[in-house]
Amino acid sequence: MIKGITFDLWDTVFIDDSDEPKRRAAGRPSKAVERRQLTHRFLAKHQPIDPATVEVVYNAADAAFRKVWHDHHVTWTVSERLDIIFKALKRELPETERRELVRLHEEMELEFRPDFVPGVHEALAALHKRYKLAVISDAIFSPGRCLRTLLADEGLLSYFDAFIFSDEIGFSKPAPIVFKTAMEKLGLSAFEMVHIGDREHNDILGPQQAGMHALLCTAAVDRGAAHTSADAVFDDYRRLPELVDALNRKEENGK
């Protein structure tokens, strides 16, 4: 029987880049542009540097991050990413300024916040009464502390019994240790758990290889529902409780 449910966050609980229209309406550049502008501004305070040079090096660091994230299941922290950029540019910042630049990167999505997937509040409130719930989320720029704030300010944080963030555990999905840690924190076995997420590679194959069930969420974006190996697919959170019930019935019939 399913006793625990783990949730991805981006494009599962809240909608990635739904903050970008809010930024444009406020006359602000995209997050990607602003990160490069911030880095240039902090560095240029101490010694002139061409913005194009900063952009080229920043782009290279981003590409390296994506490679390590996808192939080695590690998400470098913002601090680590900026250190790579500074080393390539042969520049340094005073520690107080360096910490401030890191903070501005990490908290960017607290200033203009992403929208939550419709129906997720009601679904989590209902599921929390019947199952143990946990978050399993990769931290790309927003670390676990900021992701907790987004959940807390929506009244959702208390629904979760455990949190596994890649910047805190040191690994990201689909590394087996991520799902094993969720099992340990919830005190459940793999077959008693189902993971909810939007990416086949990270959120479906990863938990399945760990022995868990997996459901593909397309409520924010469809990344390949036609060819998924997930136990089921849903685009409306009102269907999630019945899908978990269906998994339980399947397990009972299988016995």
C-alpha positions in Angstrom: 0.0 0.0 0.0 1.1 3.5 -0.7 1.9 5.3 2.5 4.1 8.2 1.3 4.1 10.6 -1.6 7.2 12.7 -2.7 6.9 15.8 -4.8 9.2 17.6 -7.2 8.6 21.4 -7.0 9.5 23.1 -10.3 6.7 22.6 -12.9 5.0 20.2 -10.4 4.0 22.4 -7.4 4.9 25.8 -8.9 5.4 26.9 -12.5 8.9 27.6 -13.6 9.5 31.0 -15.2 5.9 32.1 -14.4 7.7 35.0 -12.7 9.2 36.3 -15.9 6.0 38.2 -17.1 5.9 39.8 -13.6 9.5 41.0 -14.0 8.8 42.4 -17.5 5.7 44.3 -16.2 8.0 45.8 -13.5 10.5 46.9 -16.1 13.1 44.3 -15.0 15.2 42.1 -17.3 14.9 38.3 -17.2 16.5 36.4 -14.4 19.3 35.2 -16.7 20.1 38.7 -17.9 19.9 40.2 -14.4 22.3 37.5 -13.0 24.9 38.5 -15.5 24.3 42.2 -15.0 24.7 41.8 -11.2 27.9 39.9 -11.6 29.3 42.5 -13.9 28.3 45.4 -11.6 29.9 43.9 -8.6 33.1 43.2 -10.4 33.3 46.5 -12.2 33.1 48.4 -8.9 36.7 47.3 -8.3 38.2 47.2 -11.8 36.8 47.8 -15.3 35.6 44.7 -17.1 33.7 44.3 -20.4 30.1 43.1 -19.8 30.5 40.8 -22.9 33.4 39.1 -21.2 31.4 38.4 -18.1 28.5 37.1 -20.2 30.7 34.7 -22.1 32.3 33.2 -18.9 28.9 33.1 -17.2 27.4 31.2 -20.1 30.3 28.7 -20.0 29.8 28.2 -16.3 26.0 27.6 -16.9 26.8 25.0 -19.6 29.2 23.2 -17.2 26.6 23.3 -14.5 24.0 21.7 -16.8 26.4 19.0 -17.8 27.3 18.1 -14.2 23.6 18.2 -13.2 22.5 15.9 -16.0 25.4 13.5 -16.1 26.6 13.4 -12.5 23.4 14.3 -10.6 25.1 17.1 -8.7 23.9 20.7 -8.5 26.6 23.2 -7.7 25.5 25.9 -5.3 25.4 29.5 -6.4 28.5 30.2 -4.4 30.4 27.4 -6.2 29.1 28.6 -9.6 30.3 32.2 -8.9 33.7 30.9 -7.7 34.1 29.2 -11.1 33.3 32.4 -12.9 35.6 34.5 -10.7 38.5 32.0 -11.2 38.0 32.1 -15.0 38.0 35.9 -14.9 40.9 36.0 -12.5 38.9 38.3 -10.2 37.9 38.3 -6.6 35.4 40.2 -4.4 35.5 41.2 -0.8 33.8 38.5 1.2 30.9 40.8 2.3 30.2 41.7 -1.4 30.6 38.1 -2.5 28.0 37.0 0.0 25.6 39.7 -1.1 26.0 38.7 -4.7 25.2 35.1 -3.8 22.2 36.2 -1.8 20.8 38.3 -4.7 21.1 35.3 -7.0 19.5 32.9 -4.5 16.6 35.2 -3.6 15.6 36.4 -7.0 12.5 34.3 -7.1 11.4 35.6 -3.7 11.1 39.1 -5.1 9.0 38.1 -8.1 7.5 34.8 -7.2 6.4 31.9 -9.4 2.7 30.9 -9.7 1.6 27.7 -8.1 0.0 25.0 -10.2 -3.8 25.3 -10.0 -5.4 22.9 -7.5 -2.1 22.0 -5.7 -3.1 23.7 -2.5 -6.3 21.6 -2.2 -4.6 18.4 -3.2 -1.8 18.7 -0.7 -4.3 19.6 2.1 -6.3 16.4 1.3 -3.3 14.1 0.8 -1.6 15.3 4.0 -4.5 13.7 6.0 -3.9 10.3 4.5 -0.2 10.0 3.6 3.3 11.1 4.6 4.5 13.8 2.2 8.0 14.9 1.3 9.6 17.3 -1.1 12.4 16.1 -3.4 13.7 19.1 -5.4 16.8 20.1 -7.3 18.1 23.5 -6.3 19.2 25.2 -9.5 19.5 28.8 -8.2 17.0 28.9 -5.4 18.4 26.9 -2.4 16.3 24.9 0.0 15.9 27.8 2.4 14.3 29.9 -0.3 12.1 27.0 -1.5 10.9 26.5 2.0 10.0 30.2 2.1 7.9 29.9 -1.0 6.0 27.0 0.4 5.6 28.5 3.9 4.2 31.8 2.5 1.6 29.8 0.6 0.6 27.8 3.8 2.0 24.6 2.3 5.2 23.9 4.3 3.4 22.2 7.2 1.9 19.6 4.9 5.4 18.1 4.3 7.1 15.7 6.7 10.5 15.8 5.1 12.6 17.8 2.6 15.3 16.6 0.4 17.0 19.5 -1.5 20.0 19.0 -3.7 22.0 21.8 -2.2 21.6 20.3 1.2 22.1 16.6 0.4 24.8 17.1 -2.2 23.1 15.1 -4.9 20.2 15.7 -7.3 17.6 13.5 -9.0 17.9 10.8 -10.3 20.7 9.8 -8.0 19.6 6.8 -5.9 20.7 8.4 -2.6 18.1 11.1 -3.1 15.2 8.7 -3.1 16.8 6.5 -0.4 17.1 9.5 1.8 13.4 10.2 1.3 12.6 6.6 2.3 14.7 7.0 5.5 13.2 10.3 6.5 9.7 9.0 6.1 10.4 5.6 7.5 9.0 3.8 4.5 10.1 1.2 2.0 10.3 2.0 -1.7 7.2 0.0 -2.7 5.2 2.1 -0.2 6.0 5.4 -2.0 5.1 7.2 -5.1 7.0 10.2 -6.6 5.3 13.0 -8.5 7.2 15.0 -11.0 7.4 16.5 -14.6 10.6 15.1 -16.0 11.0 11.5 -17.3 14.7 11.3 -16.7 14.6 12.7 -13.1 11.1 12.1 -11.8 10.0 8.9 -13.4 13.0 6.7 -14.2 14.8 7.8 -11.1 12.2 6.7 -8.5 11.3 3.6 -10.6 14.9 2.5 -10.5 14.9 3.0 -6.8 11.8 0.7 -6.5 9.2 3.4 -6.1 6.1 4.2 -8.1 6.0 7.3 -10.2 3.3 9.6 -11.6 4.0 12.2 -14.3 2.5 15.6 -13.7 1.7 17.6 -16.9 -0.4 20.3 -15.1 2.3 22.9 -15.8 4.0 21.5 -18.9 3.9 18.2 -20.9 7.4 16.9 -21.3 6.5 13.6 -23.1 3.4 12.1 -21.6 2.9 10.1 -24.8 6.1 8.1 -24.2 6.4 8.0 -20.4 7.0 4.9 -18.3 5.1 6.4 -15.4 2.4 4.5 -13.6 -0.1 7.2 -14.7 -0.2 10.8 -16.0 -2.3 13.7 -14.7 -2.9 17.3 -15.8 -5.3 18.2 -13.1 -4.5 17.9 -9.4 -8.1 16.9 -8.6 -7.2 13.5 -10.2 -4.2 12.9 -8.0 -6.0 11.3 -5.0 -7.8 8.9 -7.2 -4.6 7.9 -9.0 -2.9 7.1 -5.8 -6.0 5.1 -4.7 -5.8 3.2 -8.1 -2.2 2.3 -7.3 -3.3 0.9 -4.0 -6.0 -1.2 -5.6 -3.5 -2.5 -8.2 -1.2 -3.5 -5.3 -4.0 -5.3 -3.5 -5.1 -7.1 -6.7 -1.5 -8.1 -7.4 -1.3 -9.8 -4.1 
